[in-house]
Amino acid sequence: MTTQYDDAIAWIHSRLRLGIKPGLERMTYLLAQLGHPEQKNRWVHVAGTNGKGSTVAYLRTTLQAAGYEVGTFTSPYIETFNERISVNGQPISDDELVALITKIRPIVEAMATSPYGEPTEFEVITAMFFDYFATMHSIDIGIVEVGLGGRLDSTNVIDPILSVITTIGMDHIGILGDTLAKIASEKAGIIKPNRPVVSGVTQAELQPLFRQWALEQSAPYYEVGQAYTIEQVTDNRLTFKTTDDVYRDVVVGLVGDHQLRNAAVAIQALLLLQPLYPHVTEAVIRVGLATTKWPGRFETVHHQPTIVLDGAHNNEGMTTFVDTLAKMYPSQPKQVLFSALTDKPLDTMLARLLTLSSTTVTLTTFDYPRAMTASQLQTKATQFALPHAADWRQTLTTFIEEATADDTVIAVTGSLYFIAEVRAYLLALK
C-alpha cells in the first residue's frame, strides 16, 4: 500500500523525464507564483566541482554550534530524499514534504501550458526548499549548494550575503563546457554585485579570471593563498592565517588532505559572516570543524574489516580518493568496488584507480537511469581486464566474508547515488 509520502516522492521523481534545462526564467516564474520565497531569508551560496557538500557541512555544523537555526539545501541525498532540505542537520519530515507537494503541484502542472513549460525535478525541489524556509520553518541563515554549474543553475535566483566557490575541475563538460576556463565562468555566475566571495580555486591559470569577474561585480574577493593561507600540521590539523587572524592547530573532523583545504574555505567564510552572526567565535569554529560529519565522503562505516565509502564521482574526486586511500592504508591489501554513471569519464577514473598498489578493482553497476547496462559493464570490464559483477550486493558480501579482519580494506567508490545504495545496505546489516 502506497502512502501520501510515497506518492509525493514518485511525483517528484517522475519529473526526471524532463532532464536538465539550464536557465532561470522558468524558475523565476515558478517562484513568483509562490510569492518569491527566495527573498525571505539570508543565504550563503556554494558552488564548485568538488568539496561543496563538505564545505556546506562545515558551515552548517559551526553555525549550529553557535546557536543559530541553519537551513541547508544539498544534493544528492545519501540516506533519504528528505535530507536534501534540512534544518540543523535534521531532514524535513514526511508530513511537511507532503504538504509542500500538495501546495506546489497544481502550480507546477499548470506551467505545462505556460510559455516556460514544465519545471524539472531539480527546479521543483529548489522551489520546495525556498518555500519551506519561508513559510513552514524559519531559519537564521540558509546554505544553498548549487546543483550544476552556477550561472544557469536553478538556485541562482538568490541575492546571497556571501558566495563560496570551492574547486574547479572537468565535470559535466557536455553542459558546462570542455575547458577549465569555460567551467570556471559558469561557476563564477554565482558572484553577485557587492557581495563577498570566498574562493578555494587553486589553478594559477584560473585565479586571475576569478579576480577579474569579482572586480567586475565590485565583489570583495577572498582567495586562497592571498587573503588566507593554510598550513597542514598533521593529517587532520591545520593552521589558518589571514592578515588579522591566526588559528593554529585546528582539528578537522573529515578525512583527507582535501578536507583541510575545504575547512580553510569554510573558516574564511565564517569570518566574513561574523558581523551578522557574532556568536561565531574562534572557539565555536574549532568545535564546529572538529565535529563535522558528512556521509559518503571517505567515511568508515565498518571495522574488522575496514569498509570505506567515498563518492569519487569525477576525475578530481577519484584522484583525491586514490591519494587518500594510499596515504591512510599504504601497505594493506585493498578491494575496491567501483561504479559510476555513464556520462562520467570512466576511462580516466579507472586509470587513476588502477595506480593503487596492493589493490583489486572490481567493476559493477546499480539500479539508476544513467548507470551502466549489463552489456556496457561487460564491455568496460573487458577493456580494462577487470573482474566485474552485475550484483554488487553479492560481491560486497563476498568481500566481507573473505576479508582478513585486521588487514584487508574494502573501499566502495564512484557515483554518490551508488554510495547511497551501498551505505543503506551496509547499515541495514548491522
Secondary structure, 3 states (H helix, E strand, C coil): CCCHHHHHHHHHHHHHHHCCCCCCHHHHHHHHHCCCHHHCCCEEEEECCCCHHHHHHHHHHHHHHCCCCEEEECCCCCCCHHHHEEECCEECCHHHHHHHHHHHHHHHHHHHHCCCCCCCHHHHHHHHHHHHHHHHCCCCEEEEECCCCCCCCCCCCCCCCEEEECCCCCCCHHHHCCCHHHHHHHHHHHCCCCCCEEECCCCCCCHHHHHHHHHHCCCCEEEECCCEEEEEEECCEEEEECCCCEEEEEECCCCCHHHHHHHHHHHHHHHHHCCCCCCCCHHHHHHHHHHCCCCCCCEEEECCCEEEEECCCCHHHHHHHHHHHHHHCCCCCEEEEEECECCCCHHHHHHHHCCCCCEEEEEECCCCCCECCHHHHHHHHHHHCCCEECCHHHHHHHHHHHCCCCCCEEEEEECHHHHHHHHHHHHHHC
